[in-house]
Amino acid sequence: MMDVFNLPSRTMIGRSIPKNAFDAHATSQQKKLLIEVIERMRWINKLSFDTINLTGDEIQEIQIFSLELRKKEGIEVVLELINKAIPYHLICCATYGHELLISACQKHPNPLNTDVAVIDWMFNSPWIFEDQQHFSLNLRKSLDSVYLDICQQISGRQKETLSDLVTTERTRTELQKAIASLKAQIARCRQFNRKVELNIKLQNYEKSLETLVR
C-alpha cells in the first residue's frame, strides 16, 4: 500500500483490522461481500489534537484506513458498511492493483444508538492510477477544515460547509436521475404534444444541472 498522503510519523497507527470486526453491523450478505471484496484492511493514521495539534467543532478525530481489494465490484457497499459501523470520520484509501480510490463520508450519530452512524453522503473519487494520485490532506486551521477540504477535492466542488456540499451532491444526483428518466420517457413517447412537453421539462432540468455544477 502506497503512502497516499505522506503524513507526519506521529500520526501513524499501522494496525490490522480484522474483517469480522464489522459482523455485528452486517447482514449475512454484507459479511459475504466484505470477504469477497477485501483482501486486507489496515488502520494507517489518526488525525487528532494529540497527533497534529488540531481540533474541530464537529470533528474531533479523523481515521485513515487502507483497503486492499480482491475486486472492485461491491466496494461502495463495503465502504458504507464500514462508515456506518465506525462513528468517527474516516478517509478510506482503496487499492486494486495499481489503481486507487479515495473515499470520505459525511455522517452523524444515530440518535437511537450512538455506537453506529447515519450516513448523509458518501464522497468517492473515480478510480485513478496510483502514480496519478493528486489528493492531499491540508493540515491547517481545524479538523473540520481538513475533512471539508478532502471532500471538496473528491467532489470537485467548493462549498463553505459539508452540509452545503451534501445538499449540492444530493440535488445533482436527483437531477441526473430525473434527466435519465425523462429521456427514457421521451424515447417511448409516441404523442407529439406530450413529447414536446417532456422535452421542455428536460431542457429545464438540464439547465438546472448546468447551473448547479458550474
N, C-alpha and C positions, 0 to 999 in steps of 0.2 A: 504494500500500500504506500503510495507516494505521500510525502508531506505536503498536503494541499495548501495550507495557509501559512506555513513557516512561522509558527507561533513561538513565543518565548518558552524556554525549557521549563520554567517554573509552572507552566500550565499543564505539563504532561501528566497523564494518568497511565496509559498503556495497559489497560486491564481487559481481559477477555470477558465477553458477555455470553453466557450460555443461552441457547435458543429456547430452552424450557423456562427461562425467566418470564416469558410472556404467556405461559399456559393459562394462568388464572384469568386473563383478559381475552382469550381467544376461543373461537368455536373450533370444533374438530376440523372443519375445512380450512380455517385460517392456520391452525397448527401445521397441517399437512403442507399448505402453501409455503409457509415460512421455511420449513425444512427443504422443500424443493427449490426455493429461490436463493436462500442464504447459505454460503459456504462457511463463513465465519464473521463474527461481529466483535468489534473492539471499542471500548471507551477510550478515546485518544486524548482529549483535552477537556479541561474545566476552566471556564472564564468566570471569575467572581472577584469580590473585593480582595480576598486572600491571595489570589494569583496574579491579578493585573491592576489592583488598586482602583477598580471601577465598580460602582453600584448603579442601581436604577430605581425608578419609581414603581414600575410594573414588573421588571425582570431583575431578579437577584442573582441568578446563575444561568449560564449557557453551557450546555454539554455538547461535545462534538464526538460523533460516532463514525467509525468506518465500517462499511458493509461490503464484504467481498462476495460477489454473486456467482451462483451456478448458471443462472439465466436471467434475462431482463424481464421477461413476461411475469407480471404479478407484483413487481416491485412497488407500484403505487399503493396497492392494498397492504403490503407489508409495512410500508412507511406510515400509513395511517394507524395500523395496529400498534406499532412502536410508540408513536406520538400520543395515542390515547392512554397507553399503559404508563407513561412517564410524565408526571406533572410539570417537570422543568421544560424550559425552551431548549430545543435541540437543533443542531445542524448536522445532517447526515450526509456523508460522502460515500456514495455507492460506486463501486468499480466492477466492470465486467471486461476482462482482458485489459486492453489499454484505453478503455472508454470510461468516462466519469460523468456522474450525475450528482448535482448538489441540491439538497432539499432542506427547506426550513418550513416552519408551521406556526401560524398564529392560533393560539388556543387559550382557553380559560378553564378554571377548575369546575368540575361537575358539582353543582350545589348539593346533590344528594350523596356524593362520595368524593371527597377531596383527594383520594388516592389515584383517581383517574381524571383525565382531561376531556373536555369537549372541543373538538376541532372547529375553528372558524374558517380557516382556509389553508390549503397546502400550496406552498410555492416550490415547484420542481423545475429545475433547469432542463433544457434539452440535453441529450447525450452528446458529449464532446470528447475528443481525444485528449488524453492527459497532457500532452505537450502543447495543447491549445488552452489550457486552464488559465482563466483570466479573472476569476473571482478572488476577492481579498476580504479580510476582516480588518476594519479600521478601528483600532483600539484607542478610541478617544471619546471624550465627553461623558458617556454613560453606557451601561449595558443595553438600555433601551435604544440608544442611538446605534450601537453596534449591530443589534438584531434588525432594526429597521433598515439599515444600510444594506445588509446582505439580502434581505427580502426585496429591496428596490433593485439591486443588481440582478437577481434572478428574474424578476418580473419585467425589468426594463422600463419601469415607471418611477417617477419621483413624486412622492406624496409626503405630507407633513407628518402623518401618523400611520401606524399599522392599520388602524381601523379604516382610515381613508383608502389605504391600499387594498384592503379586503373588499370594501364596498365597490371599488373600481373593478376588481377582478371578477366579482360576482356579476356585476352588471354586464361586463364584457362577455362572460360565458353565457348569460341569459340571452343577450342579443345574438350571439353566434348560433345558439340553438334555435332561436326564433327565425333567423335568416335561413338556416338549413331547412326548417320545417316549411317555410313559405315557398322556397324553391321547389321542394317536393310537391307541394300543393299545385303550384303553377304548372309543373310538368304534367300533372294528372288532369288538370282542368281542361274542359272542352267548351265551356261557355265563354264567349268573347268578353262580355261585360264584366263577368266575375274575374276573368283573368286580368283585365285592366285594373280592377280594384286591388287585387293581390299584388300586382306589380308596383302600384303606387305605395302600398304598405311596405313592400320590400325595399323600395328606394328610401323611404323614411327611416327604416331600421338601419340600412347601410350607412346613411348619413350620420345617424346617432352613434354608430360604432366608429366611424371615421373620426368624429369629433372626440370621442372618448379616448382613443388610442394616440391622439396627436401628442 
